[in-house]
Amino acid sequence: MTRQEHLQFCKICNHQKFDNQQGIVCGLTNSIANFEVTCDSFDENHTIKEAVLAKKAENELENQLAGQGIRFANYLLDRIFLLIISVITGYLWGMILVVVSPNSLNSLESMGRLEEFFWGFVIGFFYYSFFEALTGRSLAKLITNTKVVDENGNKPTFEMILVRSLCRYIPFNAFSFLGSDAVGWHDSLSKTRVIKIK
């Protein structure tokens, strides 16, 4: 066995200790491992094993994270889809008002900024929550082959998706994913990540 294969055992063994010259050694023999298939003295430390596996999963997830370019493309594409959905929704709502209450059409034309923001929030919140809770992917993420996962790489809970959708409306959130790790505030606050899928 190679040193790396030995370390797969030694790193999670209760008998391990660290030597400044040799690295991880057996605390029973004070030397590096030299077994061929298995170590007769191996005593697995479950806590260390779980920590090692968690770190390995975290590293694998980091390698799959969508970069800034893809995140920016997702943002622009989703904005376009939201604009289209908003126009269609407004048109349908106008047609309903023509039939039900024609006098109410003036309320659509005289809508103020606060009302426009409110309806934009409702449509956007529903759009992201619906698609990401159902498939883990907004329409833009379908195009860019990315999806939302939790911090362990699993499907996020519905609550995570709701928090994620709500956090999108924090001022300047759209620019928060432009950092070196391409993780935005709506990602970190909801404990989710966006990864590339094959």
C-alpha positions in Angstrom: 0.0 0.0 0.0 1.1 3.6 -0.6 1.5 6.2 2.1 -1.7 7.9 1.0 -3.6 4.6 1.2 -2.2 4.1 4.7 -3.3 7.6 5.7 -6.9 6.8 4.8 -6.8 4.5 7.9 -4.4 6.4 10.1 -6.2 9.8 9.9 -9.3 8.3 11.5 -7.6 5.9 14.0 -7.6 6.5 17.7 -4.0 5.5 17.9 -2.7 8.2 15.6 -0.3 10.8 16.7 1.6 13.5 14.9 5.4 13.5 14.6 7.2 16.6 13.4 9.6 14.6 11.2 7.3 11.9 9.8 3.8 13.4 10.0 1.0 11.1 11.2 2.4 8.0 12.8 1.0 5.1 14.9 1.0 5.9 18.6 1.6 2.3 19.4 4.7 1.8 17.3 5.9 5.5 16.9 6.4 4.8 13.2 4.6 5.3 9.9 2.2 2.6 8.9 3.6 -0.4 7.0 0.6 -2.8 6.8 -0.3 -4.4 3.5 -4.1 -4.8 3.5 -5.5 -3.9 6.9 -4.0 -2.8 10.2 -4.6 -5.2 13.1 -4.4 -2.3 15.6 -6.9 -0.1 13.7 -9.4 1.6 16.0 -11.8 3.9 14.1 -12.6 7.2 15.7 -16.2 7.9 14.5 -16.0 11.6 15.3 -12.8 12.2 13.3 -14.2 10.0 10.4 -17.4 12.2 10.2 -15.3 15.3 10.2 -13.0 14.0 7.5 -16.0 12.9 5.4 -17.7 16.3 5.9 -14.5 18.1 4.8 -14.2 15.9 1.8 -17.8 16.6 0.8 -17.3 20.3 1.3 -14.2 20.3 -0.9 -16.1 18.4 -3.6 -19.0 20.9 -3.4 -16.5 23.8 -3.7 -15.2 22.3 -6.9 -18.7 22.2 -8.4 -19.7 25.8 -7.4 -20.9 27.9 -10.3 -18.5 30.8 -11.0 -19.2 34.5 -11.3 -19.8 34.4 -15.0 -22.5 31.7 -14.7 -24.1 33.4 -11.7 -24.2 36.7 -13.6 -25.8 35.0 -16.6 -28.4 33.4 -14.3 -29.2 36.8 -12.9 -29.7 38.4 -16.3 -31.7 35.5 -17.7 -33.9 35.4 -14.7 -34.5 39.1 -14.9 -35.6 38.7 -18.5 -38.0 35.8 -17.6 -39.4 37.8 -14.7 -40.1 40.7 -17.0 -41.9 38.5 -19.5 -43.9 36.8 -16.7 -44.8 40.3 -15.3 -46.0 41.5 -18.7 -48.1 38.4 -19.2 -49.5 38.6 -15.6 -50.3 42.3 -16.1 -52.0 41.6 -19.4 -54.1 38.7 -18.0 -55.0 40.7 -14.9 -56.1 43.6 -17.2 -58.3 41.2 -19.3 -59.9 39.9 -16.1 -60.6 43.4 -14.9 -62.2 44.3 -18.3 -64.7 41.5 -17.8 -65.2 41.8 -14.0 -64.8 45.5 -13.2 -63.9 47.7 -16.2 -63.8 50.8 -13.9 -60.8 49.2 -12.0 -58.6 49.4 -15.1 -57.6 52.9 -14.1 -56.0 51.5 -11.0 -53.5 49.6 -13.1 -52.5 52.7 -15.1 -52.1 54.8 -12.0 -50.0 52.3 -10.1 -47.3 54.0 -8.0 -43.7 52.9 -7.5 -44.5 51.2 -4.2 -47.3 49.2 -5.7 -45.0 48.2 -8.7 -42.3 47.1 -6.3 -44.9 45.1 -4.2 -46.2 43.3 -7.3 -42.6 42.8 -8.6 -41.7 41.3 -5.2 -44.7 38.9 -5.2 -44.1 37.7 -8.8 -40.3 37.3 -8.2 -40.8 35.6 -4.8 -43.3 33.2 -6.3 -41.1 32.6 -9.4 -38.0 31.7 -7.5 -39.7 29.8 -4.7 -41.8 27.7 -7.1 -39.1 26.6 -9.5 -36.3 26.2 -7.0 -38.4 24.3 -4.5 -39.8 22.0 -7.3 -36.6 21.4 -9.3 -33.8 23.2 -7.6 -33.5 25.3 -10.8 -35.0 28.5 -12.0 -35.5 28.9 -15.8 -32.1 30.5 -16.1 -30.5 27.6 -14.2 -32.1 25.2 -16.7 -30.3 27.0 -19.5 -26.9 27.3 -17.7 -27.0 23.7 -16.3 -26.8 24.8 -12.7 -28.9 24.1 -9.6 -29.4 25.0 -6.0 -28.2 22.6 -3.3 -27.8 22.9 0.5 -24.3 23.3 2.0 -23.8 19.5 1.9 -24.8 19.1 -1.7 -28.3 17.8 -1.0 -31.7 19.0 -2.1 -32.5 22.1 0.0 -35.6 22.2 2.2 -38.6 24.3 1.3 -37.8 26.6 4.2 -34.3 27.2 2.8 -35.8 28.0 -0.6 -38.2 30.5 1.0 -35.4 32.2 2.9 -33.3 32.2 -0.3 -36.1 33.8 -2.3 -36.8 36.4 0.4 -33.1 37.4 0.7 -32.9 38.2 -3.0 -34.7 41.5 -2.1 -32.0 42.7 0.3 -30.5 45.9 -1.2 -27.4 45.2 -3.4 -27.8 41.4 -3.0 -27.5 41.1 -6.8 -23.8 42.2 -6.5 -23.0 40.0 -3.5 -22.1 36.9 -5.5 -19.4 38.8 -7.4 -16.9 38.1 -4.6 -14.1 35.6 -5.1 -16.2 32.6 -4.0 -19.3 33.6 -6.1 -21.5 33.0 -3.0 -24.2 35.7 -2.6 -26.0 36.8 0.5 -29.1 34.9 -0.5 -26.8 31.8 -0.7 -25.1 32.2 2.6 -28.1 33.3 4.6 -30.2 30.4 3.3 -27.3 27.9 3.7 -27.5 27.0 0.0 -25.1 27.0 -3.0 -25.4 27.0 -6.7 -23.5 24.2 -8.4 -22.7 23.2 -12.0 -24.3 19.9 -13.1 -23.4 17.6 -15.9 
